[in-house]
Amino acid sequence: MTGVHVRRMPSGHRRKPIAGARRISTSSRRRRWWERPKVIVPIVAALTSAVVIPTSAVFTLVLTQQEIALNEQGQLSERYAYADDQLGSSNAYSRVAGVETLRRIALDVPRESSAVVSRLARFIRSAAPIHYKFCHEHRRTAPEVVDALAAISGLNTHQGEIDLSFTCIRNLTIGDHAFDGVSFYGADLSWSKFYRTNLKEADFGLTNLADASFFHADLASATFCYANLSDVNFRMGNYNNAMIGSSVDPAVLEEPYMSDVRHCLDGSVL
C-alpha cells in the first residue's frame, strides 16, 4: 500500500508572498462595522433626524392646538356678545333668536352648558320679574321666556342650582321636561301646568301655585313650604319625601301617591 507523503515545513520557515498580491493588514481585517466611518456616520445622521423630526412635529402640534383654542375662545366671546344683544332687543323675535343662539352654543360646545343655563336663568329673571304690576298685566308667559325654560330643561346639567326665584311664569303649559333641582322660590306659577315633568328636589317655597297642575309629575323631595296651594291638582304624581304644608286638604293627602309626604313645620296657604 502506497502511503501519502506530507511535506512538512521546517520550523521558523515563512511562506513567500505571491507576486502582485495585495497585502491586507491584520488591523483592517479585524475592524468591526461600527468602527468604520463610512458605515457609522450615515447611521448616526439617520438616528438624529428620527429624534429631531418628531420633536419639531410635537412642538408644531402644540402651537396649532393653542391657536385653535384661542380662535375658539374668540368665536365664543363673539357668539355670547351677539346673544346678549339679541336678548336685550326690544323686538320679541330677536329675543327668541337670542335664546336659540345660546342653546346652539351649548350644543356646539358642551362644556359651556352650565354657563348657558346660568345666562338663560338670568334672562328669565330679568324678562319676567315677580312684581305685582308685571304679573297682573302679563297673564301669559312671553314666548321667549317659554323657549328659555325649554332650553334650560334640555340643558339641565345638574351642576348647581338653577335660580328662577321671584319670577312671574303664569299660565304656562309644559310637559315632558326636566326642572329637577330648580328653585322657583317666591315665583308666581299660578294656572301653570306641569304634565309628566321632572321636578325632583325643586323648591316651591313661598310660591304662588294657585290652580296649578302637577298631573303625573315627579316631585320627589320637592319643597312646598309657605306655598299657595289653592286648588292645586296633585293627582297621579310622585311625591315621595316631598315637604307639603300640614294645612293641605286631608282628602288629598289620603291619596296613595301622597302617602310618603312630609309636612312642613310652617304650613302652607290654602
Secondary structure, 3 states (H helix, E strand, C coil): CCCCCCCCCCCCCCCCCCCCCCCCCHHHHCCCHHHCHHHHHHHHHHHHHHHHHHHHHHHHHHHHHHHHHHHHHHHHHHHHHHHHHHHCCCCHHHHHHHHHHHHHHHHHCHHHHHHHHHHHHHHHHHHCECCHHHHHHCCCCCHHHHHHHHHHHHHCCCCCCEECCCEECCCCEEECCECCCEECCCCECCCCEEECCECCCCECCCCECCCCECCCCECCCCECCCCECCCCECCCCECCCCEEECCCCHHHHCCHHHCCCEEECCCCEC
